[in-house]
Structures are given as structure tokens and as C-alpha cells.
């Protein structure tokens, strides 16, 4: 299947597919006309990549899951390495959320203080 067909079948874009290919997560053959051609298994692989990305993982994180991207990841038993990657990513996300919450709270406090000094028109 060509890149547009794979994009449509997986609900993604051709640009994302090229990005996944650059990252070494999917591969294609080249037709005589230079077009990328993917096998049918690529759709499963792309859906699994998108599932992992939607869960908050990065493309670098997804590389850990290369051995199982061609199967049904939603029902497969998670590997210990995969679980560790997910835990690490969750810790990063929690730290970012905490930092953003702190910034938001400081801004909200500054706004409250400024409206006590000067009434908002």
C-alpha cells in the first residue's frame, strides 16, 4: 500500500509516517516510480505506535517496544522494560505538571495581588 493509503487506514498523516520511518519504527520499499510502498503489517505497527504515543510516550520510548509492535499490544502482557519506560515517562510528566502548576499558582497570586492595588476596569 502507498503512503496515503496507510495514512488513511491508520488515521494519521503521510508526514507522521515519514517521521516514523526516519525514526526507524517502520520501513517501506520503493516502487519503480520512487513512491514508498508498505506491506499490510505496517498498518498494525502504525496503530501500535499511535497507541503508545497517545499514552504519553515519546518516539524514543516507543523504540523499546519494537519487538512487539507487530502484534496486539492492547492485550499483550507488558514486558518489565516496557513497564519501566512507562513509569519513567509518568515521572517526567508528573514533574512537568507540578512545575506548571507552581507557575500557574504564582501567576494567579500575582494577579490577585495586582487587582487589590489597582481595580480592573
N, C-alpha and C positions, 0 to 999 in steps of 0.2 A: 504494500500500500504506500502511496505517496504521502508526503508530509502533511498536506492539507487534509487528507482522509484520516490520518492518525490523529491530527489535532481535533477534528470534528468528532471522531469516535471516543476521544478521551476527555472532551470538554476543556481543552487547553488551546494554546496558540502555537503556530509554527515557530514563532520566536522562542517560546519556552522550550519547545522540543530541540531546537538548535542549541540552546543553552544547556539542556540536559546532556546532549551529545558531546558538547565541549567539555563538560564536567566528567565525561566517561561513564555516565549512568545508562545510556542507551547507545545503540550503534545502528548504522544503516549501511547499505550497499549503494553504489552509484550506478544509475542506469546509463545507457549509452549517451543520452542527452544531458547527463550531469545531474539529473534530479535524484534526490535521496529516495531510497526505497526501503521500507521497513517490513519485517515479517509480522505475521499475525500476533506472535507472542509479545511484540513491542507494546501493544495496547494494554496488556495486563501489567507489564513493567511500569508504564507511564502512570496508570491508575494507582499503583502502589506508591510510586514516587510522590504523586499528588496527595495521597492519603497521609504519608509521613510529613510532608511539608505543611499540610493543613493542621496537623497535630502540633506544629510549632518547631519541628526540626529544621535544620539547615541542609543545604545540598552536601556540605561536608559530613554532616551527621548521617545522611542517607547512605553514604558510601559504606558504612558499617553493615548495612542491610543488603548489599549487592548479592550475596549468595541466596537470598530468599525473595528477591524482587519479582521472580517469575511465577510465584505461587500465590495462594490465597493468604495474604498476610493478616487479614482481619480475623481469621480463625486459627492461625498457626500459633504454636507455643512460642512465646518470646525467648530469645537467647539471653544469656546473662550479659553479654556485651551490649546487646541492643537495649536491655533494661538500664544498664549503666549510662549509656549515651542519653537515653530519655531522662534519667534522673539528673544528669549533669545539665542538660538543656533546661529542665524545670528550675534548677537552682539559678541559672543565668536569668531566666525570665522573672523569677521572684525577686532577684536583686534589682533588675531594671524597674519593675513595678514599684518596689519600695523607694527607689531613688526618685522616680517620677511623682509618687505620692508625696514625698517630702517637699519637692519643688512646688507642687500644686498647693500644698498647705501653706508654704511660705508666701506664695503669691496671694492666696486668699486672705491671709493675715495682713499683708501689706495693703491690700485693697480695703479691708475693713478699717484699718488704721487711717488710711487716707480719706475715707469718707467721714470719719469723725472730725477731721481737721477742716475739710472743705466739703460742704454738701454738694452732691452731684446734681447738676442742673437737669 
